């Protein structure tokens, strides 16, 4: 990880911690990690069980974070304008009603995508 990637990663971790604090205060939970140059997402993302919206657009992700499977309350997910070539299974994201995958390099979508809200 170069210096810029490390700085973006640390900023993402800070935003995740801030989001956790908002959840403790019972505020609506949304997290915007867009356009940060991220090549990976901090594993702490998987701790945001009540996250409703996640914006990861405009980064350099080549794979969707595995932590997404833990975010079962997620209703809105923006993974647009990354470098994704595949998606992990999304069958656990049963609350998902909005998904943006525009501007990636996806060859196919998971079959389970058709079963979501």
N, C-alpha and C positions, 0 to 999 in steps of 0.2 A: 504494500500500500504506500503510495507516495505521500508527500506532505499535505497536498490539497485533499486527497482522498481521506487521509487520517483526520484532518480538520473537519471535513463534512461528516464523517462518521461520529466524531465526538459531539458535533452540533446535533445530530440526529438523536444520540443518546440523551442529551440535555432536554430536547423537546419531548422525548418519550417520558422522562421523569416528570416534566411539567404536566403532561397529559395525565399521568397517574395521580398527581396531586389534585387536578381538576375533578377526577373521578371520586376521590375521597370527599370532596366538597359537594358532591352530587350535581355537578354541572354536566351539561351534554358533552359527550366525549367525541372529539374529532381530532385528527392528527394530520398535519400537512408537512410532508417531507419532500415536496416537489422541488425540482430544479436545484438539487444540492450536489449533483455529481456523484451520487452514491453508486458504488459497485456492489455493495452488500448492505444489509439492514441489520442493525444490532439485535441480538437475540432477545433483549428486553421487550421487544415488540410483542412477543408471545405472552407477556404478562398483562397486557391490556385487554382482558377478557370482555369488558363491556364497551369496547371501542365500537362506535357506530359508523364513522366515516374515516377512510384512510386514503390519503392522496400521495402517491409515489410517482407521479408523472414527471417526465423530463429528466430522468436520471440515466444511469448507464447499467441498469440491472440486466443481466443475461438470463437469470432464472428468477422466478417469483419466490419470495421468501417462504421457507417451509413453515414459519411461524403463523402464516395466514390460516392454517388449518385450526389453530386454537381460537381464532377470533370469530366465534359462532354468532355473535350479536351484530356483526358487520352488515350494514345495509347498503353502503356505497363504497366502491373500490375503484380507484383510478390508477391504472398501471400504464397509461398511454405514454407514447414517446420514450420508450426504453429500448432495449435490445433483446427482448424476450424471444426465445425460439420455441418454448414449451411452457405449459402451465402445470402446476401440481394439481392433484385432485381437489376439486372444490365442493365435493358432496357434503361436507360438514358445514358449509356456509349457507345454511338454509334460510337465513334472514336477508340474504343479498337480493336487492331489487334493482341495483344500478351498477353496471360494470363497463369500464372504458378500457379497451385494449388497442385502440387506434395507434398506428405508427410503430408497431413492433414487427417482428419477423416470424410470426406464428405460421406454421404450416398446417396445424390442426388444432381443434379445441377439444377439451375433455368431454366425453359423452355426458357425464354428470351435470354439465352446464345447462343442459336442457331441462333438468329437473328442479332448478332453482326457482324461487318466487319470481 
